[in-house]
Amino acid sequence: MTVKSFTFNDFYENTYVIYDDTKECIIVDPGCNNSTEEGQLENFIETNNLIPVHLINTHCHIDHILGNKFVSEMYKLKLTAHKKEKSVLNFGMQTAQMYQIKYDISPDIEIYIDEGDTIHFGHSTFEVLFTPGHSPASISLLNKNEKILIAGDVLFQGSIGRTDLPGGNFEILTRVIKDKFFTLQDSVVVYPGHGDTTTIGVEKRTNPFF
């Protein structure tokens, strides 16, 4: 698998396009919020002859859903997320108004995923992990063979997701990281929702929250 990241919107959110040699791809957390950012995403997909087959939100905070409508309409994709993120998604317009940012209202979640489900594209598969704490029902995507973890806002390089937003819980978040992330191989690469990539081993040794 190849993981391509884009940093979009005023929150510096990481959007991921993940594909394999079949050219099928998934788009995770599209944060594109203007025509320039939408063009960057569209041009990459077109230039590499990619075929988007899934639109996935790890969670539905505003910075991760700003491009949902664009991606859904451009590639005729249904939104995939955990069903308990629906209330967060529905609060998107109020959040956008609070931050005074442009927001094209996201489509509703039509495909629900939860712990133990799998996401298939091309010859590739991701296992779904239920990883709440930053948001009520955040999910993460894991491929053990490729050593790839799409972590959303659960774990960052040297930090963790904030827990002061509605549905956040510090104890749950840190337990999730210990039980579901830190039990993985040290060499697993973490692709976070913000900032640079890291590895499980580095965070186990150096993350100040642990």
C-alpha positions in Angstrom: 0.0 0.0 0.0 1.0 3.6 -0.6 -0.2 6.3 1.8 -0.4 9.8 0.4 -1.1 12.7 2.9 -2.4 16.2 2.4 -2.5 18.9 5.0 -5.7 20.9 4.6 -7.7 23.7 6.1 -7.0 26.1 8.9 -6.6 23.3 11.4 -3.7 21.7 9.5 -5.6 18.4 9.3 -4.1 15.4 7.5 -6.2 13.9 4.7 -5.1 10.5 3.5 -5.4 8.7 0.1 -4.4 5.1 0.4 -4.0 2.8 -2.6 -2.3 -0.3 -3.9 -1.2 -1.6 -7.3 -4.8 -2.1 -8.5 -5.2 1.7 -8.3 -8.3 1.3 -6.1 -8.0 3.8 -3.2 -9.8 5.0 0.0 -10.0 8.6 1.1 -9.8 9.1 4.8 -10.9 12.3 6.6 -11.1 14.7 3.6 -10.5 18.2 5.1 -10.2 20.1 1.8 -12.1 23.3 2.3 -11.6 25.5 -0.8 -11.2 25.0 -4.5 -7.4 25.0 -4.3 -7.4 22.1 -1.8 -10.1 20.3 -3.7 -8.0 20.6 -6.8 -4.9 19.2 -5.1 -6.8 16.1 -4.1 -8.6 15.7 -7.4 -5.4 16.2 -9.4 -3.5 13.6 -7.4 -6.2 11.0 -7.9 -6.5 11.8 -11.6 -2.7 11.9 -12.2 -2.2 8.5 -10.6 -5.2 7.0 -12.3 -6.8 6.1 -8.9 -10.2 4.7 -8.4 -11.8 5.9 -5.1 -14.0 3.2 -3.6 -14.5 4.3 0.0 -14.9 7.6 1.9 -14.2 7.2 5.5 -14.2 9.4 8.6 -12.2 8.3 11.6 -14.4 10.7 13.5 -16.6 13.6 12.6 -15.1 16.7 14.1 -15.3 19.7 11.7 -11.7 19.6 10.5 -12.1 16.0 9.3 -15.4 16.4 7.5 -15.0 19.7 5.5 -14.4 17.9 2.3 -17.0 15.1 2.7 -19.5 16.7 0.4 -17.0 17.3 -2.3 -15.5 13.8 -2.2 -18.9 12.1 -2.0 -20.3 14.0 -5.0 -17.1 13.9 -7.1 -16.6 10.1 -6.7 -20.2 8.9 -6.0 -19.2 7.5 -2.6 -21.3 6.9 0.5 -19.9 8.1 3.8 -18.5 5.4 6.1 -18.0 6.0 9.9 -19.1 4.8 13.3 -22.9 5.2 13.9 -22.2 7.0 17.2 -20.4 9.8 15.4 -23.7 10.9 13.8 -24.4 13.4 16.6 -20.9 14.9 16.1 -21.5 15.1 12.3 -24.8 16.8 12.8 -23.2 19.5 14.9 -20.9 20.4 12.1 -22.7 23.6 10.9 -22.8 25.0 14.5 -19.1 24.3 14.8 -18.3 25.9 11.5 -20.3 29.0 12.4 -18.4 29.2 15.7 -15.1 29.1 14.0 -16.4 31.3 11.1 -15.3 28.8 8.4 -16.9 27.7 5.2 -18.7 24.4 5.4 -20.6 22.5 2.7 -22.8 20.2 4.8 -21.6 16.6 4.8 -23.8 13.8 3.6 -25.1 11.5 6.4 -23.3 8.4 7.4 -24.7 5.6 5.3 -22.2 2.8 6.0 -21.6 2.0 9.6 -18.3 0.4 10.8 -17.2 -0.9 14.2 -14.5 -2.9 16.0 -13.5 -6.0 14.0 -15.0 -4.9 10.7 -12.8 -4.8 7.6 -12.3 -2.2 4.8 -11.4 -3.8 1.5 -10.0 -2.1 -1.6 -8.0 -3.7 -4.4 -5.8 -6.4 -2.9 -5.7 -4.6 0.5 -7.6 -4.7 3.7 -7.8 -2.6 6.9 -9.0 -3.9 10.2 -11.3 -1.4 12.0 -10.4 -0.6 15.7 -12.9 1.2 17.9 -10.8 3.9 19.5 -13.0 6.4 21.5 -11.8 9.0 23.9 -11.0 12.0 21.7 -14.5 11.7 20.2 -17.5 9.5 21.2 -16.8 6.8 18.6 -13.6 7.4 16.8 -12.3 4.5 14.7 -8.7 3.7 13.5 -7.6 1.6 10.6 -4.9 -1.0 11.0 -3.0 -3.2 8.5 -0.6 -5.4 10.5 1.3 -6.8 7.5 2.0 -3.4 6.0 2.5 -1.9 9.5 0.2 1.0 8.9 -2.1 2.6 11.5 -4.4 5.4 10.4 -5.0 6.8 13.9 -7.2 9.8 13.5 -6.8 12.2 16.5 -6.1 9.4 19.0 -2.3 9.4 19.0 0.1 12.1 17.7 3.9 12.4 17.6 4.6 13.2 21.3 1.0 13.8 22.2 -2.5 12.5 22.3 -5.9 13.8 21.1 -7.6 16.5 23.2 -10.3 15.2 25.5 -12.1 18.5 26.5 -14.6 18.4 23.6 -18.0 16.8 23.9 -17.7 13.1 24.2 -14.0 13.2 25.1 -12.6 11.2 28.0 -9.0 11.2 29.0 -9.1 7.9 30.9 -10.8 6.1 28.0 -8.4 7.6 25.4 -5.2 6.6 27.3 -6.6 3.1 28.0 -7.4 2.7 24.3 -3.8 3.7 23.3 -2.3 1.4 25.9 -4.5 -1.6 25.1 -4.9 -1.3 21.3 -2.0 0.7 20.0 0.9 -0.1 22.4 0.3 -3.8 22.0 1.2 -3.5 18.3 4.7 -4.0 16.9 7.1 -1.1 17.6 7.7 -0.7 13.9 4.0 0.0 13.1 3.9 3.5 11.5 1.3 5.9 12.9 -0.4 8.2 10.5 -2.1 10.8 12.7 -4.9 13.3 12.0 -2.5 16.2 12.5 1.3 16.5 12.4 4.0 14.1 11.3 4.0 10.4 11.2 5.6 8.4 14.1 5.9 4.8 15.2 4.4 2.8 18.0 7.9 2.2 19.4 8.8 5.8 19.5 5.6 6.8 21.3 5.9 4.0 23.8 9.4 5.2 24.7 9.0 9.0 24.5 5.4 10.1 24.6 5.1 12.3 27.8 1.5 11.2 28.4 2.8 7.7 29.1 
